[in-house]
Amino acid sequence: MTLLTEKRAPRPQPETRKIRGKVHLREHLMGWLFVGPFGVVFLAFLIAPLAYALYLSLFQKKLIGGTSFVLFDNYVKAFTDPSFLSGAWFVIRFSLVSIPLQIVIALALALILDSVTTLFARFSRLMIFLPYAIPTVIGAVMWGFLYSRGFGPLTDIFGLFGATAPDFLGSDLIFYGLLNVVTWQWAGYYMIILYAALQGVDPTLYEAARMDGAGRWQIATRIKIPLIAPALILILVFSLIGTLQFFNEPQILRYLAAGTIGSDFTPNMYAYQQAFSLANFNYGSAISFALGGIVFICVYAFLFFTRKRRSFL
Amino acid sequence: MLAAGSGLVACSSDEGGSDASNCTNTITKKDLPVVTMWGWYPNTQLVVDNFNKQNNEVQVCWTNVGQGSDEYDKFQTAISAGTGAPDVIMVEADRIPTFQIQGALVDIKQYGYDAVKANYGEGAWKDVSVGDKVYGVPVDGGPVAMIYRKDIFDKYKITPPKTWAEYEQAAQKVKDAGGPLFGDLGANVSALTMALQIQKGAAPFTYDPAQPKAIGVKLNDQPSKDVLDYWGGLAKKGLVGTQDQFTPEYISGVINGNYATYISAAWAPGYLTGAGVGKGQDTGKFAVAPLPQWDPANPVQVNWGGSAFSVTKQAKKPELAAKVAYGLYADKESLTDGWTNQIIFPLNLTALKDPAFVDLKVAFFNGQQANKEVYLPAAEAYKGVAYAPFGQYYLDAMTKQVSEIIKGSVTGSQAADRLQEDVAKYAKEQGFTVQ
């Protein structure tokens, strides 16, 4: 190396370029070194399993005849499979109702807690957030027992007034039963995100608004909400992705809800059943990817319609 | 990073079967070879300890990975992965063809079948065989009978119904008098529903392992439809409940006396006792009567559940594993513990012919000689069934259709037609020729 540089010494330009290149290379290497650990984990635990699932989804395994490459046959089957379609339709409907409901509750709570600064407000903040700290499985089991008509409190409470308790685990009301569980669990979490965003708003804006004669309501709707719009969109995307992948709550409650929640209730449950109880990993993978496609389309459509307001993606 | 790396290596090591260091039981004879085993009998601990104590050739390392479907799902995953299965596994007889067709089980005929052949009846062997190959060692069966609440029957002055027509009349009588539900139509007990259909003459599957590509699927013949219509009718009239069984909701209903009868197998009392039924003020309120019949002149007895020990293909030493499969739960001490606590209805003839078993006054049934009066005759009359090689799918599909009946969106006959369509389609997808 030294010999080479000595030789080329008379020509200064390439020399500096070379040094610069070396520095660049070193910077590059350092960069890769820093990114490396993350990169390895990212590749090993996200990209590789995804690629493997995609690979699996292109095959079909039969009890008689073994495994064969079928390209997109599994996807064609999924999008004509009533079990998958009804599950997908359910989570889409569920999203349309549950997400606005959760956001409205979270936003209202965040705005109230933002304008009240008593000790009680801090206590409430913690209490509203608490359900999120309870694991979803425990939450679902707990609600299952509360809903139960055999030993839950509803029967007794309604019995006091001589009425029959509604069956939140029956096929008519299960939608609302689940809606309640999900809202209870997540509204507090979204409230914290919105509350944090509100804390970041410059208070002088409120002062200016008040001087211009704005009331509390106007400050909330004209200043606070527009300023935390990016955070609102963030939680909307979170909840959209989460709700379309609905799994834990119905999977737990199906043991308490007699026959109401089938094994194909949501697309994720259907994929789970196909893969782990029917050993149909190929079709299970195809369903997962098909669901991934639906999630992608929904999120993309949502971001497209709100493109003016977002700033984080 | 290093720690995580070594963790990965440990997870992916192909030890073949669950790790022998993770046994639920304690192995005292540490120098002997170990065979791993999955099972969920409530008294497995005792059974395994008995085996290990009496055996000087091999020791059993037992893990309970869950009951029924929970275990099957894990086994199925291990089969697909090609690693992770135990050497010996407890399976219900109706699942054997499902695993056998995937090549997951070992034919144990060459490993000492002749020595124990005489210990079990012909029907017992038939249920664990596919063709002339034997894929399991029978342990217990599940002759089905009608468990009932004697106090409720006395209160409404009814006698145990002998036919299904009488069953419905009795149910109506109790309902008219403002009494509790008479029974339960559970969507999650497809195997029982199938047994009740078979009782009326249904033959869901015909399968000859010599011609593995062809299968007969007949899920909507008249007997199948009749039975679904019958139970759908009872549910619609509000005579029986529609709870999933084995759930806290159902068990609490049984404890509260919400169901006058419980159509179930001989192992049910042990399960119910374990769940807290028949204790305290409910002690001795239960009794058992033979299963109601469609045609009392030609009674038919059916079976629900009952398990066997099978040797898996992943067993490194199948011969040693077979020794465990043959020997486990076959000693007198274990069997006696099983039947006295009504955890099992034994298929081992030494137990079946033991006068102590035959004459046992069952505490759960308030001293009734349930074995002699009900379960033994039912077990003896049981003829065996041909199960499907895709049992899991069939039972799931049945659950789905029975749920629809319960919702009232289809009649029993329509459900049977849909089930036929669904399962036949699946069979074709799986490469069978459906007849």
Interface residues (C-beta under 8 A of the other chain):
Chain A: P37 K62 L63 I64 G65 F145 S148 R149 G150 F151 S171 Y255 L256 A258 G259 T260 G262 S263 D264 Q273 F276 S277 L278 A279 F281
Chain B: M1 S69 Y72 D73 Q76 T77 I79 S80 I101 Q102 G186 A187 N188 P212 K213 T242 Q243 D244 T247 P248 E249 Y250 S252 G253 N256 P389 F390 Q392 Y393 D396 T399 K400 V402 S403 I406 K407 E429 Q430 G431 F432
